[in-house]
Amino acid sequence: MKKVRAWQLLVFLAPALIIYSMFSALPLADTLRLGFYTSNDAGVQSFVGLDNYRTILFDPDWSAAFWNAMWNNVKFFCIHMLLQNPIGLLLATLFSLKGLRGARTYRTLIFLPTLLSVVIIGFIWQLILSPLWGVGEKLMGLVGLADWFGPWLGQESTALLTLSLISVWQYIGIPMMLIYAALLAVPDEVLEAAHAEGASSMRIFWQIKLPLIYPTLGLVTILTFVANFNAFDLIYSVKGALAGPNYSADLLGTYFYRTFFGYQAQIGSPTMGAAVATLMFLVILGGVGAYFVMVQRRLTRYAL
């Protein structure tokens, strides 16, 4: 076997390293640096250490909005974990059954919203749920639930939940396909041996299939966590940067947007925005780190 030389590795790795450095590593490093500075009206920056972070976390004029966005993000993530991933597991299990008619068609239809633009999804659901011209009330009336219909996107108590359900509906195809692929990878010999021993289909799922796909379920969980704490586009396309009513649907992404770019009466501050972005990065990094330390080590024993 021919020995690979160092210059050959460098030649093949250089394009990826250059692109990653230019568009990911360097902007991230500069964002972390910018969070330690402040700028005056002339744009002159000066080093202030941790003052920006103290302001965001403890100043009453800033902290209330930050912790509100953080709490909303936690709820947004929990709704996805409690609905999106379990339903994705259920659908993947059904589609992995042999002999299911129309499985390919159903998989395509369920995965299709994932491919659509978030702006289109947000606009369509605004039309459907509009109390003035939407078809939501009429559709619920067909099954006798018209009295339950309300302006869900316009109420503080229901805006975040409604947006979360829209997001679940759009992205449920991703965990479904990941888990479906993992279920197909379960060796047929193991399943046939279990059937030969007289194990029921339910017992095979709980005691054989499910433990074998634990690593994939862990991957789906961490992908859901990262995506939800980076969420911005759906909230912005439906509710705007204010994420109303009264910031009830505000997430860290929309809070960062208002802080960095400014919106209406709020003046944008790149340095404060960089501090918010750094806090978002630390939250995601902490969640991913905790997953690998506390969960991933236990799941590796189930890997095939």
VMD Tcl script that draws the C-alpha trace (Angstrom):
set ca {
  {0.00 0.00 0.00}
  {1.38 3.36 -1.05}
  {2.20 5.70 1.82}
  {0.24 8.95 1.89}
  {2.47 12.00 2.12}
  {1.80 15.04 4.30}
  {1.55 17.44 1.37}
  {-1.14 15.24 -0.21}
  {-3.25 15.42 2.95}
  {-2.76 19.17 3.04}
  {-3.84 19.58 -0.58}
  {-7.07 17.65 -0.10}
  {-7.91 19.13 3.31}
  {-7.01 22.72 2.47}
  {-10.25 23.66 0.58}
  {-12.47 22.41 3.40}
  {-10.29 24.03 6.08}
  {-10.23 27.35 4.24}
  {-13.99 27.43 3.71}
  {-14.69 26.36 7.31}
  {-12.28 28.95 8.68}
  {-13.64 31.80 6.56}
  {-17.34 31.17 7.06}
  {-17.52 29.50 10.49}
  {-14.47 29.55 12.74}
  {-13.28 33.13 12.13}
  {-16.77 34.73 12.38}
  {-17.39 32.79 15.59}
  {-14.07 33.93 17.06}
  {-14.76 37.54 16.09}
  {-18.23 37.36 17.63}
  {-16.76 36.08 20.89}
  {-14.23 38.92 20.80}
  {-16.83 41.60 19.98}
  {-18.89 40.66 23.04}
  {-16.17 42.12 25.27}
  {-16.31 45.56 23.63}
  {-18.67 48.50 23.42}
  {-18.89 51.24 20.81}
  {-19.82 54.92 20.98}
  {-21.86 56.95 18.49}
  {-18.78 57.39 16.31}
  {-18.31 53.61 16.09}
  {-15.13 53.59 18.14}
  {-14.85 50.37 20.13}
  {-13.45 50.09 23.64}
  {-12.82 47.06 25.83}
  {-15.33 46.64 28.70}
  {-14.71 43.04 29.76}
  {-17.83 41.31 31.07}
  {-19.96 44.46 31.36}
  {-22.14 43.52 28.37}
  {-22.92 40.15 29.92}
  {-23.69 41.67 33.32}
  {-26.08 44.07 31.61}
  {-27.90 41.34 29.71}
  {-28.16 38.96 32.66}
  {-28.77 41.34 35.57}
  {-29.81 44.81 34.35}
  {-33.61 45.10 34.72}
  {-33.90 46.88 31.36}
  {-32.25 43.95 29.58}
  {-32.51 40.85 31.75}
  {-36.31 40.58 31.77}
  {-36.42 40.26 27.97}
  {-33.47 37.85 27.91}
  {-34.85 35.48 30.54}
  {-38.30 35.64 28.93}
  {-36.76 34.58 25.61}
  {-34.74 31.87 27.34}
  {-37.80 30.45 29.11}
  {-39.79 30.53 25.87}
  {-36.96 28.69 24.14}
  {-37.04 26.00 26.82}
  {-40.79 25.56 26.32}
  {-40.32 25.54 22.54}
  {-37.76 22.74 22.88}
  {-39.86 20.73 25.35}
  {-42.88 20.81 23.03}
  {-40.76 19.42 20.21}
  {-39.30 16.74 22.48}
  {-42.72 15.68 23.77}
  {-44.50 15.71 20.40}
  {-42.19 15.76 17.40}
  {-39.76 13.02 18.35}
  {-42.26 10.51 19.84}
  {-44.58 10.94 16.84}
  {-41.57 10.62 14.54}
  {-40.66 7.36 16.31}
  {-44.22 6.08 15.95}
  {-44.39 6.93 12.24}
  {-40.97 5.43 11.57}
  {-42.00 2.22 13.33}
  {-45.17 1.98 11.27}
  {-43.36 2.60 7.98}
  {-40.72 0.00 8.82}
  {-43.38 -2.72 8.96}
  {-43.25 -5.02 5.98}
  {-46.24 -5.07 3.67}
  {-47.61 -1.63 4.61}
  {-49.44 -0.28 1.58}
  {-48.61 3.24 0.42}
  {-45.69 3.59 2.83}
  {-43.55 5.44 0.28}
  {-46.33 7.88 -0.51}
  {-47.04 8.60 3.14}
  {-43.34 9.10 3.89}
  {-43.04 11.55 1.02}
  {-46.11 13.53 2.06}
  {-45.00 13.76 5.67}
  {-41.45 14.78 4.72}
  {-42.57 17.28 2.07}
  {-43.20 20.26 4.44}
  {-39.56 20.01 5.56}
  {-38.49 20.97 2.04}
  {-40.70 24.05 1.86}
  {-39.57 27.55 2.79}
  {-40.35 28.59 6.35}
  {-41.76 31.87 4.99}
  {-44.24 29.92 2.88}
  {-45.19 27.71 5.81}
  {-45.69 30.70 8.08}
  {-47.80 32.56 5.52}
  {-49.99 29.52 4.80}
  {-50.68 28.89 8.49}
  {-51.45 32.57 9.05}
  {-54.11 32.30 6.37}
  {-55.49 29.07 7.79}
  {-55.69 30.34 11.38}
  {-56.89 33.85 10.61}
  {-60.19 34.55 12.46}
  {-61.29 36.86 9.61}
  {-60.70 34.89 6.41}
  {-59.04 31.64 7.48}
  {-60.50 28.21 6.84}
  {-59.50 26.84 10.25}
  {-62.82 27.63 11.89}
  {-64.77 26.09 9.02}
  {-62.69 22.93 9.08}
  {-63.18 22.57 12.83}
  {-66.88 23.19 12.33}
  {-67.08 20.14 10.08}
  {-66.21 17.95 13.08}
  {-68.26 19.94 15.58}
  {-65.35 21.84 17.17}
  {-66.06 25.34 15.86}
  {-66.59 26.68 19.40}
  {-63.00 25.72 20.27}
  {-61.53 27.90 17.54}
  {-59.87 31.14 18.59}
  {-57.25 33.70 17.50}
  {-54.47 31.45 18.72}
  {-51.67 33.42 17.05}
  {-52.95 36.64 18.59}
  {-53.24 35.54 22.22}
  {-50.36 35.63 24.69}
  {-51.36 32.31 26.20}
  {-51.45 30.40 22.90}
  {-49.09 32.16 20.46}
  {-45.95 30.21 21.40}
  {-47.79 26.89 21.58}
  {-49.36 27.45 18.17}
  {-46.02 28.33 16.57}
  {-44.44 25.31 18.23}
  {-47.09 23.01 16.77}
  {-46.58 24.54 13.32}
  {-42.85 23.86 13.67}
  {-43.53 20.29 14.79}
  {-45.78 19.75 11.77}
  {-43.14 21.08 9.38}
  {-40.09 19.26 10.72}
  {-41.50 15.98 11.96}
  {-40.21 14.33 8.79}
  {-36.57 14.71 9.90}
  {-36.70 12.53 13.05}
  {-39.05 10.17 11.24}
  {-36.55 9.52 8.44}
  {-33.55 9.26 10.76}
  {-35.28 6.74 13.00}
  {-36.71 4.91 9.99}
  {-33.20 4.45 8.59}
  {-31.99 3.17 11.97}
  {-34.84 0.65 12.17}
  {-34.04 -0.66 8.70}
  {-30.44 -1.20 9.83}
  {-31.48 -3.62 12.60}
  {-30.18 -7.04 11.50}
  {-32.89 -9.36 10.19}
  {-31.13 -12.31 11.82}
  {-31.78 -10.86 15.27}
  {-35.45 -10.29 14.52}
  {-35.90 -13.73 12.98}
  {-34.29 -15.34 16.02}
  {-36.65 -13.44 18.31}
  {-39.65 -14.56 16.25}
  {-38.40 -18.13 16.38}
  {-38.27 -17.90 20.17}
  {-41.94 -16.87 20.18}
  {-41.48 -13.20 21.06}
  {-44.38 -10.93 20.16}
  {-43.99 -7.93 17.87}
  {-44.45 -5.53 20.79}
  {-41.80 -7.30 22.86}
  {-39.40 -7.31 19.91}
  {-39.84 -3.56 19.54}
  {-39.34 -2.69 23.22}
  {-36.56 -5.15 24.01}
  {-34.66 -5.41 20.72}
  {-35.38 -2.63 18.21}
  {-35.65 0.26 20.65}
  {-32.35 -0.44 22.50}
  {-30.55 -0.85 19.17}
  {-31.69 2.58 17.92}
  {-30.87 4.44 21.16}
  {-27.83 6.13 19.53}
  {-30.07 7.46 16.75}
  {-32.64 8.66 19.28}
  {-29.82 10.47 21.08}
  {-28.73 12.07 17.81}
  {-32.30 13.18 17.11}
  {-32.51 14.69 20.59}
  {-29.34 16.73 20.23}
  {-30.30 17.88 16.73}
  {-33.66 18.99 18.09}
  {-31.96 20.87 20.91}
  {-29.55 22.71 18.62}
  {-32.22 23.54 16.05}
  {-34.72 24.80 18.63}
  {-32.24 27.05 20.42}
  {-31.25 28.48 17.04}
  {-34.87 28.93 15.97}
  {-35.69 32.27 14.40}
  {-37.14 32.10 10.92}
  {-40.64 30.78 11.71}
  {-41.18 33.20 14.60}
  {-39.94 36.12 12.52}
  {-41.97 35.24 9.42}
  {-45.22 34.90 11.39}
  {-44.90 37.37 14.28}
  {-42.07 39.68 13.22}
  {-39.08 40.73 15.31}
  {-41.28 41.69 18.27}
  {-42.57 38.10 18.52}
  {-45.86 39.31 19.94}
  {-48.25 39.71 21.41}
  {-46.22 41.30 24.23}
  {-43.13 39.17 23.44}
  {-45.04 36.00 24.35}
  {-43.41 34.12 21.44}
  {-39.99 35.73 21.81}
  {-37.06 33.33 21.46}
  {-33.34 33.89 21.79}
  {-33.10 34.23 18.01}
  {-35.58 37.11 17.78}
  {-34.13 38.71 20.93}
  {-30.69 38.60 19.30}
  {-32.09 40.13 16.10}
  {-33.59 43.12 17.93}
  {-30.44 43.58 20.00}
  {-28.00 43.44 17.09}
  {-29.93 45.17 14.29}
  {-32.42 47.21 16.29}
  {-36.14 47.30 15.69}
  {-38.63 50.17 15.88}
  {-37.74 52.15 19.03}
  {-34.86 49.86 20.00}
  {-31.45 50.93 18.72}
  {-29.21 48.15 17.48}
  {-25.86 47.45 19.12}
  {-23.42 45.07 17.43}
  {-21.45 44.60 20.65}
  {-24.52 43.78 22.76}
  {-25.79 41.57 19.95}
  {-22.47 39.74 19.93}
  {-22.83 39.20 23.69}
  {-26.32 37.72 23.17}
  {-24.99 35.50 20.38}
  {-22.19 34.34 22.67}
  {-24.69 33.45 25.39}
  {-26.71 31.48 22.84}
  {-23.53 29.69 21.80}
  {-22.71 28.86 25.42}
  {-26.23 27.52 26.05}
  {-26.03 25.26 23.01}
  {-22.47 24.23 23.83}
  {-23.47 23.44 27.42}
  {-26.44 21.34 26.28}
  {-24.39 19.41 23.74}
  {-21.57 18.90 26.26}
  {-23.97 17.64 28.91}
  {-25.46 15.23 26.38}
  {-22.10 13.74 25.45}
  {-20.96 13.45 29.07}
  {-24.15 12.09 30.64}
  {-25.96 10.36 27.77}
  {-23.71 9.48 24.86}
  {-21.38 7.32 26.93}
  {-24.28 5.18 28.05}
  {-25.70 4.91 24.53}
  {-22.52 3.67 22.87}
  {-23.02 0.21 24.35}
  {-26.15 -0.13 22.20}
  {-24.33 0.74 18.98}
  {-24.15 -2.03 16.47}
}
mol new
graphics top color blue
foreach p $ca { graphics top sphere $p radius 0.5 }
foreach p [lrange $ca 0 end-1] q [lrange $ca 1 end] { graphics top cylinder $p $q radius 0.2 }
display resetview
